[in-house]
Amino acid sequence: MTPKKDEAFEQYKNLAEASLREALALDNDYLGHMLLAELLKENPERLDEAEDNLNQAKALTANEDMLLTIENGLGEIAMEQAQYPKALQHFQSVAVIDPTNAVAWYNIAEAYNLLEQVEEAEINYARAIALEPEIIDYFTALSRMHMEHGQASKARLVLEEGLRINPDSAQLRAFLALAVSESGDYRKAEELLDEAELLDPELDMVEMYRLLLNVNKTRQLPAVKKSRQLPGLKSAKKRASKESRTQSPKGDGLV
């Protein structure tokens, strides 16, 4: 945005906040608090205010759809504040309200992952995948967790299953290329990156992963010994030494 647009947008948000607060002063309803919280969440310095408004909204309604949205919003705020146990509780509340909500299980998995509870995270990523196997991010998040914990073979299995279900995914191919390269199969990794590029020429991660692949390949090259000499250098030195011994010193033959 240009400076003028930024300023106009800020003025709009300030007016919207003032209007919502006036409306809440007249009618203290849950919807007003939810709308105000959504507005406040955009400012990282006002997350506490957003949380307070969501808690007020929660106390004012028994509507399950609204409670689901409120709990999810509270979980997002807790994640932003790195309060992962608190976020986990809110996302679990969402799953209790709607056990078929794949996003809830994914968010639970993310919280467990950040808490370094890998087994619980894996279980909940799997639940999200089972509910919405067409969502690529669920597969890539689970595979990324495995990669971060040195489990490249498990990451590969997850991504291969994802590709079996979503055969036209360029993103999954790119992630699989990275996992495959960890096992040293660089040819297969390059093939997967080529396929990903054909499917989606605009996918930025393909170029990035090519660079990573080249770095990994370079690291596998044998080190050059410092004592190594160029071919023929040793024999040339021998010839030079022999010739110096056969030559007469300066001044030989003078009377």
C-alpha positions in Angstrom: 0.0 0.0 0.0 1.0 3.6 -0.6 1.4 5.9 2.5 -1.9 7.6 1.6 -3.7 4.2 1.4 -2.1 3.1 4.7 -3.3 6.2 6.4 -6.8 5.9 5.0 -7.0 2.2 6.0 -5.9 3.1 9.6 -8.6 5.8 9.7 -11.2 3.2 8.6 -10.1 0.7 11.3 -10.2 3.4 13.9 -13.7 4.4 12.8 -14.8 0.7 12.8 -13.5 0.2 16.3 -15.2 3.3 17.6 -18.5 2.2 16.0 -18.2 -1.3 17.5 -17.5 0.1 21.0 -20.5 2.4 20.7 -22.7 -0.5 19.7 -21.4 -2.6 22.6 -22.2 0.2 25.0 -25.8 0.0 23.9 -26.1 -3.7 23.5 -23.5 -6.0 25.0 -23.8 -8.9 22.7 -21.4 -11.7 21.7 -21.3 -10.8 18.0 -20.0 -7.3 18.7 -17.2 -8.6 20.9 -16.3 -11.2 18.2 -16.1 -8.5 15.5 -14.1 -6.2 17.7 -11.7 -9.1 18.6 -11.2 -9.8 14.9 -10.3 -6.2 14.3 -7.9 -6.0 17.3 -6.2 -9.3 16.3 -4.6 -7.5 13.3 -2.4 -5.5 15.7 0.2 -7.8 17.5 0.3 -5.3 20.4 -3.4 -5.6 21.0 -3.8 -9.4 21.2 -4.6 -9.2 24.9 -7.6 -6.9 24.2 -8.7 -9.3 21.4 -8.5 -12.2 23.8 -10.5 -10.4 26.4 -13.3 -9.6 23.9 -13.4 -13.2 22.8 -13.7 -14.4 26.3 -16.6 -11.9 26.8 -18.2 -13.2 23.7 -17.8 -16.8 25.0 -19.6 -15.9 28.2 -22.5 -14.5 26.3 -23.4 -17.3 23.9 -24.2 -21.0 24.0 -24.4 -21.3 20.2 -22.0 -24.1 19.2 -21.0 -22.6 15.9 -20.1 -19.3 17.6 -18.3 -21.2 20.4 -16.3 -23.1 17.8 -15.2 -19.8 16.1 -14.4 -18.2 19.5 -12.3 -21.2 20.7 -10.4 -21.2 17.4 -9.7 -17.5 17.6 -8.5 -17.9 21.2 -6.2 -20.7 20.0 -4.8 -18.5 17.3 -4.0 -15.7 19.7 -2.3 -18.2 22.1 -0.2 -19.5 19.2 0.8 -16.0 18.3 1.9 -15.4 21.9 3.8 -18.7 21.9 1.5 -20.0 24.7 1.3 -23.5 23.2 -0.3 -25.4 26.1 -3.0 -22.8 26.2 -3.5 -22.9 22.4 -3.7 -26.7 22.6 -6.6 -26.5 25.1 -8.6 -24.1 22.8 -8.0 -26.2 19.7 -9.1 -29.4 21.6 -12.3 -27.6 22.6 -12.9 -27.0 18.9 -12.5 -30.7 18.2 -14.9 -31.6 21.0 -17.5 -29.3 19.4 -16.9 -30.7 15.9 -14.9 -33.9 15.7 -15.1 -33.8 11.9 -13.3 -30.5 11.7 -10.0 -31.4 10.1 -8.5 -27.9 10.7 -9.0 -28.5 14.5 -7.0 -31.7 14.4 -4.3 -30.0 12.3 -4.1 -27.1 14.8 -3.8 -29.6 17.6 -1.0 -31.3 15.8 0.8 -28.0 15.2 0.6 -27.2 18.9 1.9 -30.7 19.9 4.7 -30.3 17.4 5.7 -27.0 19.0 5.6 -28.6 22.4 8.0 -31.3 21.0 5.4 -34.0 21.6 6.1 -35.7 18.3 4.0 -38.8 18.7 0.9 -36.9 19.7 1.5 -34.5 16.8 1.8 -37.4 14.3 -1.5 -38.9 15.5 -3.3 -35.6 15.1 -1.8 -34.8 11.7 -3.0 -38.3 10.6 -6.5 -37.4 11.8 -6.6 -34.3 9.7 -5.3 -36.2 6.7 -8.0 -38.9 7.1 -10.7 -36.2 7.2 -9.4 -34.1 4.3 -6.8 -36.0 2.3 -7.0 -33.5 -0.5 -5.4 -30.8 1.6 -1.7 -30.8 0.7 -0.6 -28.8 3.7 -1.5 -31.6 6.1 0.9 -34.0 4.3 3.7 -31.4 4.0 3.4 -30.4 7.7 3.7 -34.0 8.9 6.6 -34.7 6.5 8.4 -31.6 7.6 8.1 -32.6 11.3 9.7 -36.0 10.4 12.5 -34.3 8.5 13.2 -32.0 11.4 13.6 -35.0 13.6 15.9 -36.8 11.2 13.2 -39.3 10.0 13.6 -38.8 6.3 12.3 -42.3 5.5 9.0 -41.6 7.4 8.7 -38.3 5.6 9.1 -40.0 2.3 6.4 -42.5 3.1 4.0 -39.7 4.1 4.7 -37.8 0.9 4.4 -40.9 -1.3 1.0 -41.5 0.2 0.0 -37.9 -0.4 1.0 -38.2 -4.1 -0.9 -41.5 -4.4 -4.0 -39.6 -3.3 -3.1 -36.3 -5.0 -1.2 -37.3 -8.2 -1.2 -33.9 -9.8 0.4 -32.0 -6.8 3.6 -30.2 -7.8 4.1 -29.2 -4.2 4.2 -32.7 -2.9 6.7 -33.7 -5.6 9.0 -30.9 -4.5 8.8 -31.9 -0.9 9.4 -35.6 -1.8 12.4 -34.6 -3.8 13.9 -33.1 -0.7 13.2 -36.2 1.3 14.6 -38.4 -1.4 17.8 -36.4 -1.6 18.4 -37.1 2.1 18.9 -40.7 1.2 21.4 -39.8 -1.5 19.2 -40.6 -4.4 19.9 -37.4 -6.3 18.8 -38.6 -9.7 15.3 -39.4 -8.4 15.2 -36.1 -6.6 16.0 -34.3 -9.8 13.3 -36.2 -11.7 10.8 -35.2 -9.1 11.8 -31.5 -9.3 11.5 -31.7 -13.1 8.0 -33.2 -12.8 7.0 -30.5 -10.3 8.2 -27.7 -12.6 6.2 -29.1 -15.5 3.1 -29.2 -13.3 3.6 -25.7 -11.9 6.3 -23.6 -13.5 5.5 -20.8 -11.1 6.2 -22.9 -7.9 9.1 -21.0 -6.2 10.1 -23.9 -4.0 11.3 -25.9 -7.0 14.2 -23.5 -7.6 15.0 -23.3 -3.9 15.1 -27.1 -3.6 17.3 -27.3 -6.6 19.8 -25.2 -4.8 19.5 -27.3 -1.7 20.0 -30.4 -3.8 23.2 -29.1 -5.4 24.5 -28.1 -1.9 23.8 -31.7 -0.7 25.5 -33.2 -3.7 28.6 -31.0 -3.2 28.9 -32.1 0.4 29.0 -35.7 -0.8 32.0 -35.1 -3.1 35.3 -36.6 -1.7 37.7 -34.0 -0.3 40.8 -33.2 -2.3 44.0 -34.2 -0.5 46.3 -31.2 0.2 49.3 -33.3 -0.7 47.9 -34.2 -4.1 50.2 -33.2 -7.0 49.4 -32.5 -10.5 50.1 -35.4 -13.0 53.7 -35.3 -14.2 54.9 -32.9 -11.5 56.9 -35.5 -9.6 58.7 -36.9 -12.7 59.5 -33.3 -13.8 61.1 -32.6 -10.5 63.2 -35.8 -10.8 64.4 -34.8 -14.3 65.3 -31.3 -13.1 67.4 -32.8 -10.2 69.2 -35.3 -12.5 70.0 -32.5 -15.1 71.5 -30.3 -12.3 73.8 -33.1 -11.2 75.2 -33.7 -14.7 75.8 -30.1 -15.5 79.3 -28.7 -14.8 79.7 -25.9 -12.3 80.3 -22.4 -13.6 83.9 -21.7 -14.5 84.8 -25.4 -15.4 87.3 -25.5 -18.3 88.8 -22.1 -17.8 92.6 -21.7 -17.7 
